[in-house]
Every structure is written in structure tokens, then in C-alpha cells.
Amino acid sequence: MGALYTTTVTVEGGRSGRATSVDGNFNQVLTIPKELGGDGAAGTNPEQLFAAGYAACFESALRLIARQQKISVDGTTVTASVSLHKDGDGYKLSAGLKVNIPGVEKGEAEKLAEAAHQFCPYSKATRGNIEVTLSAE
């Protein structure tokens, strides 16, 4: 099966550079956070970009699962935290997803979040590769 969508982003300058999509709709300055030795200049970093993508994808998956089960999830938020860790001579990532579904009991929210975690393409890509913790309220 062919790809439903493909995007291309070019980075020049690594963590202290610029990321630009081929269509020009995405054009971001990349900076190193102070915690990693950067100067704290305005810009974003790979961990923030990954967190934004993961949260957006996960919430869309959750909404699809909820719609299939005829459960209202208006006002839902997904907060993704991505951490960079030292790993021997290199580095590794971990992620946390916090799902908030107003008006849905915690047990039901946990079931929806787990179903979304099985469905979400980002979750599938990270499964077995990085630690991902999931919580729901």
C-alpha cells in the first residue's frame, strides 16, 4: 500500500540551525536548550517537535476510538513530555503521555487511552524502542 501522505523537512545547522519543509509551511529556528548547554535563545528543539507531533497524533487516535464507541470526548487534551537521557556514550529518549478527558470516568479514560496507544502511529513507532508512560484522568 502506498503512503497516504509524505512530507519532507530539511535541517541545516543541526540543533542550532533551521528546519524548513519543502512546501515552506514549516520554517523553524532550532536552538539548544539551556539545560543542554545552549544560550536559551528563542526557537524550538527536536524534543519539543517530537512531543507536539506525538500529542497531536495521539489525540486524533483517541478521538477516533471514542467516536467509534460513541463516547463524547469534547475538551480532551493530550500532554506529551519527551526527555533526553544520557545512554552510555550516546543518548536516548523517553516519553510520557497524559490524557485528560473531561466528563469521562478515570477507568473509562484509561481504557480509551490504552486503545489509542495501540492505534496511534507514533505509539506503534516507539513501541519497544523507547519507554513511554501513559496516564489518564
N, C-alpha and C positions, 0 to 999 in steps of 0.2 A: 504494500500500500504506500502510495506517495505521501509526502509531507503535506499537511493541511496549511501550514504557514512556516515560512523561514524568514529570519531576519539576520542581518549582518551588521556587526559593530566592529569598528577598528579603533584600537587604542594605540596612541603614541605617547611614550614617556612613562609607561608603567603606572605605578601608584601615584606618581607626581606628574600626571600628564592630562590627556583629554581623551574622552570616549565619544565617538561620533557614529551614528547609524548611517547606512548607505542612503536612506531616504531623507536624511537631515532632520528628522523629527526628534531625535535624541542626540543631544550635544552637551556633555557634562565635563566640567573640570574635575579631575581626580586629585585628591590630596591625601597625605598621610596623617592619620590622627595623632594628636599629641602623645597618646598612650603608646604609640609605636615609634616615637621619636620625631614626629612631624611638628610643624610650626602652628597647627590649628587653623590654617587658612581656610576660607570658605571653599567648599567643594564636597564631593562625596567620595566614597571608597568602595572597594569590591564587596565588603561585608554588608554595607548598607544596601547596595544594589541587589545582592542576593536575598537579603531579608525582605525587601519590598516585593521582589518577584515571587518569593515563596508565599508571603502573606496573601498577595492578590490571587495567585493560583489556588491556594488552599481555600480561601473564602468562596471563590467561584465553585469549587468542587463541593463544598459544604452546602451551598445554596442549591445546587443541582440535586444532591442527595435528599435534602429537605423537601424540595418541590416534588420529587418522586414519591415521598412518603406523606405528602400533603400536610407538611408542618410549616408554619409561618416562622421565618427567621428574620423578620424586619429588625433593623438596628444592630445586626450582628457585626462584630469586629473580630479580626484576627490580628494579633500582635506577634510578629516574628522577631526573635532575638538570635543573632548569629555571632558566635565568638570565635576568635582566632587563638589557637593554643600552640605552644612550642611542642614539638614532637621529635625527640632525638635531635638529629641535625637539621630537621625541617620544621614544618608547621602542619596543623590540621584544623579543621573546622568542627564546630558543633552548633546545633540549632535548637531552639525552643519555640513552640507554638502555643499561644494562649488564646483560646476561643471564648468569646463572651456572646451568649445568645439570650438577650432579654426575654423574659416571659416563658422560658423553657426550663423545666426542672433540671438540676445538675446531672442526674443519671441519664436523662434523655439527651442532654447536650453532649455528654461524654460518648454516647453511642453514635450520635451524628458526627462528632469529631473523629472518632475512630474509623467510621465508614468513609469519611472524606480523606483520611490519611491513607486508606487502601486505594483510593481512586485518583488522588491528585498526582499529576505527572512529576512535580518536584519531589513529593514523598517517595514515589517509585524510584526516582533517580538517586535519592540519598540513601534509600534503604540498604543497609549492610555496608554502607560506605562511611557515613558519619553518624554520630549519636544525635538522635532527635528525640526530645521530650515533648509530650503533648499534655495539655491540661485544658479543662473546660469548666465554665461556670454558667 
